[in-house]
Amino acid sequence: MYFDVIFGSTVLKPLFWMIMGGLLILFFSGLRLWFSDQGIAMRWWKWALFAAWFMGVYVTIAGGFTLVGENEARAGLYFMGVFGTLLIILGAGLWRILNTK
């Protein structure tokens, strides 16, 4: 209850999401620099593929932990296991696509 009073306030909740958005911008800026350091030329379609994969990872983690939080731990673990395995395979394929010159 005390946690919800502090972090559910009208000031801290928007501040939290602004900080999260700023961290996401820093992540993608650093990722752009990392790709250039690795010599990977990123075109718009490569960024689109990466963004789709990244959103898949995000939805898999969020959906799985939502199920765990609603006392459906077995379903959440299956959800993360099945889609997580699929995303690992797709991520390996995406890495091969990104590394082609």
N, C-alpha and C positions, 0 to 999 in steps of 0.2 A: 504494500500500500504506500509506503514512504517513497519507494522508487517511482511509482506512478505520479505522485504529487510533484516530485522534482522534475522528472524527465518528461512528464506529460503536460508541462506548463505551456502557456501560449508563447513564451519567449524561447525556451530551450528546444522545443520540437522543430520549429523552422530553422533555428540555428544549427541543429544537428544535420538537417538535410542540406543546408548550405555548405557545411563542412564536408559532408559526403560528396557533394557535387564537385567541390574544389579538389578533393582527393582523386576523384575520377578523372578530372582534367589533368592533374599531375601524372596520373598513371598513363594516360594515352600520350601525353607529351614525352614522357620517359620512354614509352614503347616506340614512338616514332624515332627518337634518337638511338635507341638500341638497335632497331632495324637498320638504320643507316650505318651504324658502327659495324654491323654484321655483313654489310654489303648487300642487303636485300632491298631491291627496288620495289617499293610498294605503290601500286597503281590503285585507282578508285575501286576496281572490282576485287582486288585483294583485301582492301580495307572492308569492303562490304561482306566478303566471306568471313573475315576475322570477327567483325561485329556480330554477324549471325551466330557464329560459334560461341562467342563470348556471352551473348544473350541466352543461348541454350544452357551454358554452364550456370548462369545466374538463375534461370528458371528452375533448373534441376535442383540446385541447392536450396532455393527459397521454397519450392514446392515440397521437397523432402522434409525439410525442417518444420514446415507448417503442419504436415501430417504428424510428425513426431510431437509437436506441441499440442496437437489435438488428441493426444493419447492413442494415436494410430501408428505406433513406433514400427511395427512390422511392415506396414504398407509404406511408410516413409523410407525405411531402409531398402525395401525392394525397389521403390521408385528411384532412389538415388543410385542403387546398384545397377539396375537395367539401363537407365538413361546415362548414368555416369560412364559405364562401360562403352556404350555407343558413342558418347562424346570423346572419350579417349581415343577410340579408333578413328573417328572423324578428325580429331585434332592431329593425329599422326599423318593422316592424308593431307590435311591443310598445311602442315609443316613442310611436307614434300612439295606441295604446290608453291608455297612461299619461297622455298629455297631454289627453285628452278631459275636459271638465269635467262 
